[in-house]
Amino acid sequence: MANAVRRLKEVALQANTALLVVSQLPRHNPKRHDPRPTLDDFGALGAVKYHADVVLGLYREDMYQTTRGVEGATELIVAKNRHGGTGFVDLFFYRDWMRFEDMVEPDR
C-alpha cells in the first residue's frame, strides 16, 4: 500500500496536478471516546501520514448519536496540512442532493 501511495504522489508531481485519493476508514471503535477521524485511523494506509500533503476527514454526529445535534451538520476535519494549519470547517450535508455546503452562522 505504501508503494501505491508513494507512486500516486510521484505521478501527481510529474503531471503538476492535484490528486484526490479517497479511502473508507474502519468502523468507529466504541472504546474510543471521540469518533472523529484522525490520522491514526488510516491504519494500513499509514503511508498517508507521511506522503500526503493534506488529509481531510468528515464527521457527522447524527451518524453516531441520532438524538443529538442537527441532522446534516458535518465537520470537515483538516487532520494534516503540510503547508498550513489544521482544524475544522462546519458544513451542512443535504442528503437529497448528496451535497455539502458551508454552514452559515446565524449572525451572518
Secondary structure, 3 states (H helix, E strand, C coil): CHHHHHHHHHHHHHHCCCCCCCCCCCCCCCCCCCCCCCHHHHHHHCHHHHHCCEEEEEEEHHHCCCCCCCCCEEEEEEEEECCCCCEEEEEEEEHHHCEEEECCCCCC
